[in-house]
Amino acid sequence: MSLVDREELKRKRDQYIVPSVKQLYADPPLIVRGKGQFLYDETGREYLDMFAGIVTVSVGHCHPKITQRTIEQLQELQHTSTVFLTQPMVDLAEKLAEITPGTLTKSFITNSGTEANEAAIRLARQATRRNEIIALEHSYHGESHLTSTLTANFNWRPDAMPAAGVVYAANAYCYRCPFAATPEHCHLECAADVERVIQTRTSGAPAAMIVEPIQGVGGAITPPEGYFGAVKKILDRYGVLLIADEVQTGFGRTGKHMFGISNWGVDPDIMTCAKGLGNGIPIGAMVTTAAIADQVKRQQINTFGGNPVSAATALAVIETIQEEKLMENALTVGEYLMEGLTELQKSYPIMGDVRGKGLMVGVELAGAGKEPLPLETAKIVELAKDNGVILGKGGLWGSVLRIKPPLSITAENVDTCLKVLAKTIAAVSKAAR
Ligand SMILES: Cc1ncc(COP(=O)(O)O)c(C=O)c1O
């Protein structure tokens, strides 16, 4: 492939790609190569990737073992669809049964997180013969009609006519507690809100509640200890299934556990995952218990879901996470990152909140009156890139820096990131004064 000039490519992109597909940067580099935790532009300039695509490159760009397995599978068998018997999909499902918590054993393999969530809601509705769904405020669950309705964030809600049957509970947003509590005086009113929502906004018998253990696009919003345990008790009392959307928190990202929800000691009834499962190859999965799956006998199909290439790649990704002890690395390097950020926070008051677990970290920027600072956040993301570090951005008001690198990063990479953050936050803080 011959490379076109960066400016020419930008012009062509504007001409041929729909304008709703936006760029993270005002001045985007042209990325041509990735290796481990680094990206390279067409001039050979290196960038430390602290965002991993969008929280997707879990084991590093173009990991040699994984690339090799993808190529081998491509040369052997590329496609049949779910109606034919092939081994990689079954091997992957067996592996997912082994590593997911509780009695989750049966999988439906998809191409994306959106599709996995669609499949989860469909299963929950069919298995319970109920209809209503509870989601959390500030959530993100995908781009389809249904999953964008599950998404309680106006930036990602294009439909003035949302899908029917979805209601929302307050999220566990400690920095801006919806119940004006403080961590010292918290009675988990956010968990109790789920019962209030069931009683006042549903028939009293919803099918399921869908949650991100740590809200990703919402800005690394991390519920307090005890939150999901209290929510699960309420759901069990009303016969409501819990769906854990692990699209961002899955596969070791939060450090202590393979899946985010396990940090709260809770086993979901249905789990969805994608992103980090494929390390960049399109794949998603919905995993549930045999008891729930066996309620539904109707036929279900997915042309590309569980295709041999994606399935073989995903299996290699999980093996690599285990063999290279990347979950353990996410824990230790994540703690080191968190310590560094907390230290930095002492010097820069605009770092209103530092939160997260493992390598799923957010820094919420806020002014003296706790007002969100989206312009400053965008400026820091742009300046960090100019200084060779890729960061993400999120939150309801676009005021959260998202730091979610490949799980293979080192303490030295963290030092580089902290140094660039200090420099850029200092520049932006000075300009804001
Ligand atoms: C928590 C969560 N769920 C679902 C999705 C949708 O996944 P996909 O973009 O693969 O459809 C995303 C994507 O960012 C996500 O963060």
The ligand as a Gaussian input file, in Angstrom:
#p B3LYP/6-31G(d) Opt

LIG

0 1
 C      -18.945000      -0.789000      28.122000
 C      -19.156000      -0.884000      26.654000
 N      -20.123000      -1.683000      26.187000
 C      -20.342000      -1.825000      24.875000
 C      -19.593000      -1.142000      23.952000
 C      -19.852000      -1.305000      22.474000
 O      -18.843000      -2.101000      21.917000
 P      -18.558000      -2.049000      20.335000
 O      -18.008000      -0.691000      20.026000
 O      -17.579000      -3.172000      20.144000
 O      -19.840000      -2.322000      19.670000
 C      -18.558000      -0.312000      24.384000
 C      -17.721000       0.438000      23.430000
 O      -17.024000       1.367000      23.754000
 C      -18.340000      -0.172000      25.775000
 O      -17.384000       0.631000      26.255000

